[in-house]
Amino acid sequence: MRYGGFFDERLNRISHLRQEVAQSLFWEKQDSQKKMAELSSLEKESEPYLSSEAELSEIKALLSLAEDEEILKELGQKAKSLLTKVDELSITYALSGKHDDSNAIISIHPGAGGTESCDWAQMLLRMYLRWAERKGYKTQMLELLPGDVAGIKSATFLILAKYAYGWLKREKGIHRLVRISPFDANKRRHTSFVSVFVMPEITNPIEVEIDEVDLRIDTFRSSGAGGQHVQKTETAIRITHIPTGIVASCQNERSQHQNKENALKVLYSRLYEQQEGERRKELEKIGGEKKDIAWGSQIRSYVFQPYTQVKDHRTGWTVGNGKAVMDGELDGFLMAELMGKK
């Protein structure tokens, strides 16, 4: 099968882990729980491949006996079941990139356009939160800065779910909105742009080297909601990585320690993304490929006037029900982009 080599690696790892688990002193090792979790996850991921291999063998055997209507009917049912499993395998294979199984950190920033863009940023924030809610995923707001009139100036939040990054990483880019502005007394049509950044939560700091002397840590009072305790004490944290100028901040938790921990998560992820970006640029130079991501080079357009349509410019996936998309129905876009990249 197409994915044989890919799953062979997983099956070899499963065999190795099972041998370790069978050892008498396995449970005395510090990483025993971690390895058991890995084994359970790999077994679950590989089950569709193993069962589809078995079904394929059974179908081949039945084909040699396909002389009556009953056997042909059974073959049709088994073939349908096999196709369903192949679809599952395709998704597993497509989500096999580095850090694809990680939690996702998403940052949203409005472009030029004042209140209109800030409002569009808030609409996108709600869209992603509703998508996570539909999936039953937990979310954690790390930073939320309200706009002066409406909407938000920026937001950074965490989606805690296996493969959250794998599903959402291609949402990174410029999102364009066309609509009649509710903030325009003359009811004119406006175009707004918002940038979305998606990063994996880096749980292994070894992947990103940070020297503590390169960090400047500032405390300040939270400006958003959170009660009197949050606003009257300097619980908010801003961490600046001096060599790169990358800044990460968090102000949504009640304690300074929690905010510092969350800000460091974002900082590690942003530094990792920068390093990966530099590697990608080097590869593009070698391969002669250059992709420009700038204001106006949108990955998706959301048009609410004079007609309703949401279109992804990379895959061509188009939906006429914009309201449903803004309510978190993103799976069609995510699946089209995911399967189109492999």
N, C-alpha and C positions, 0 to 999 in steps of 0.2 A: 504493500500500500504506500501511498504518497508520503505518509508521515512515519514510516517504519523506522528510519534512522533516528528521527527526533525522539520517538518513544523508546527505542532501544536504550538510549542513554538513561532514561528514567527507570526502565526495568532493571538495568544493571545496578543503578543506585538503590532501588528497592531491595534487590537481592543482597547487596552489601549491608544495608541497614538491618535487614532481617537476621543476618548472621551476627551482627553486633548485639542485637536485642537478645539473641539466644545465649549469649555469653553470661556466665554466672555472676560476674561483677558489673554487669551493665548498669544496673540501677544505682550503683554507688558513684557513678561518674556525674560530674556537675552538669554536663550537657545532655543527660539522658532524656529529660522532658522535651528539650528542643528537637532531638533526633526522632523521638516518637511522634511529635507533631509533624515533622517533615515526612516521615514514613506514611502517616495517615493521609496527608495531603497528596503525596505522590500516588498512593494506591487509588485514591478517589479520582485523580486526574487521568490515570492510565486505564481505569475500568472500561470506559467506552471503547478504547482501542482494542483491549483484549476480547471484549464481547463481540465487537464487530469482526475481528479476525475469526472467531469461532462461527459467527453467523455466515461469513463469507464461505468458509469451508463447507458448512451445511448446505448452502445454496448450490455450490458446485456439485455436491453429491446428489442433490435432488434433481439437478438439470439432466443428469444421466438417466433419471427415471421418469422424466416429464412426459408421460404418455396419456394421462387422463386429466380430466378437468379439475379434480380435487387437488392433485399435486400442483397443477398450474396456479390454482387459487392460493395455495399455501406459499408457493414461490413468490407471488405478488405481495403477500403480506410481509414475508421476511425481507424482501427487497425494500419495501417501504420503511420497515424498522431499521434496516441497515443505513439507508439514506439519512435518517434522523441522527443516527450515531455519527455518521461522517460529518454532518453539520457541526455536531458538538466537538469533534476532533479538529475541525477547521478553526473554531474559535479558540480552543486550547493552544493550537499551534500559533495562531496570530497573536496571542497574548504571552508569547514566550520570550519577549525582549527583556533586556536588563532592567530590573526594577519594575517591570509591568505588574508584578503581584503586590506592589507597595501601596500604602495609603497615598492619597493625592493632596498636595497643597495648591490651592488656587488663589491667585491674586487678580483683582479686577481694578482697572484704572480708566477713568473717562479721558477722552481726548479733548481737543479744543472745542468750545461750544458752550461753556458755562453750565447753566442749570439744565439745559436740554440733555447734554452728555452725562451729567451727574444722574439724571433721572433714568437714562438708558442703562447706566452702570448698575443701578439698583434693580432694574428689571431683569438684567442678566444674572445678578446675584440670586434673585428669587428663583429664576429658572433652574439654576444648578442645584439649589437647595431643595426644590420640589422634585427634581430628578432623583436626588439621593433619598428623599423621603419615600418616593414611590418604590425604590429598591429595598427599603428597609435599612439603609445605611445610616450610621451615626455621623453627625457633623459637629465640628467645634469651631466657633468663631474666634480667630486669633487677633484680628484688628478690624475695626469698622469706624471710619471717619465720615460723619454725616456732611452733606452738602450745605452751603450757606442758606439756600432757599428750599431746595428739594433734592432727593436722591442722595448719592454718596460720592465722596471725593476718592475713596479707595476702600477696598475690603480684601482681607486675606483670611481664608478659612481652610479647615482640614476636613477631608472626607475619609472616614475610617472604615475601610472595606478592602478585602483582598481583591486585587486587580483594579482598584479604583483608578490608579495612575495609568494602567494599560488601556482602560476604556476612554479616559478623558485626555490623554496627553496630546492628541491631535486637535483639541479645542484651542490650543495655543495659537494666538494670532489676532487679527483685527476683525471685529464684528460690527457690521454697518446696519443702522436703522434708518428707514425712510417712513415718515408719518406726518400727519398734521399735528403740529406742536400744541399741547395743552397750555403752554406758557406764552403763546403768541396770540395777542388779542385780535390780530388780523387773520388768524386761522390759515397761515401759510404752511406749505410743506417744508419740512426740515430734514436734513441728513446729519446723523450723528455717528461718531465712531468711538468704540471702546476697545481697549486691549485686554486680552485675557492671557495670563501666564499660568502654566500648569507644571508642577514640579513633583517628583517623588519625595516622600518623606524619607530622609536618609537616617536609618537607625544604626548604621555602623559608621561612626565618625572616622574610622581608619581610612575610608574612601576619600575623605577631604581633610587635608592637614591644616590645622589652625593653631597658630602660636598665640597664647593668651596675651602676650605683650602687643599683639597687633589689633587688639580689640579695645574700643572705647565704649564704655557702658554708661549711659545717661539715664537718670530717673526723672519722671515728670508726672504731673497729675493727669488722670484720664479725663478726656473731654467729652466722652459719650455717656450713655446711660450706664447705670450700675449702682445707683444708690449713693447715700452720703459718704459711706466709708471709702468707696472707690474714688470719689471726686475730691475729697479733702486730704487724702494722703498720697504721697508720690509712689503709687504702686506700678505705674506704667514704666515699661523698659524700652529703651532704644539702644541697639547694639550696632556699632559701625566697625566694619572690617577695614582698617586704615589703608592697607596696601591696594585694595580694589575699590574702596569707596562704597561698597555694597552695604546697605542699611536694612536692618530687620527690627521691627518693633511689635510689641504686644501690649494691649491695655485692657483686655476684656476679662481677665481673671481678677479675683479680689486680693490675691497676695502677690508681692513683688517676686517671690521665688517662682511661682507658677508662670508669671509673665516672662521671667528671664528664661525659664526652661523652654517655653513655646517660641520665644524670639530666637533662641539658639537653633531650634528645629528649622525655622524658616531660613536662617542664615546658612546653615549647612546645606540645605536644599538649593539655595540660590547660588552658592559657590560651586556646588556640584554642576548645576545647569550651565554656569559660566564656563567651567572647564570642559564640559561636553560640547558646548557651543564652539569653543576654540578648536577642539578636535574636528568637529564637523566642517569648520571653515577650511582647515588644512586639507581634509579629504576632498572638499569641493574644488580647491585650487589644483590638487593633483588630477582630479577627474574632469576639470574644466566646467564644472556645473556651479551656477550661482543662482540662489533664490533670494529675491529682495523682499523683505517683510517690512513694510512701512505704512504710514497712514494712507488709506486709499487702496492698498493692495489687500483687500478684505478676503478672508476665507469663507465668510458666509454673509448673506444679505437678508435682512428681515424687512420686508416691505408691507406696510399696513395702509398705504394710500398711494395711488388711486385704486389698487387692488390688494388682495392679501396673498402673500407668498413668502415662504422662507426657502432660500436656495443655497446649497453648499456649492461653492465655485470649484472645488477640487474634484468632487465625485459627480456633480450634477444632480444629486438627490434633492428633490423639491417636494415641499408640503404646502397645500393650500390652506390648511387650518392653522393659522399663526397663533391663535389663542391657545390651542392645545400644546404647541411647541413651547410657548412661554410658560405653560403650566407644567413643564418638565418632561414632555413626551419627546425625548431626544434619541431614543434607541435606533430609529431608522437612520439618522445621520451617523451615529456612532458605529453602527454595524457596517454601513456602506463604506465609511472611511477605514475601518479596521480591516475589512476583507479586501479592500482595494489596495492595501499597502503590502500585501504578501503575495 
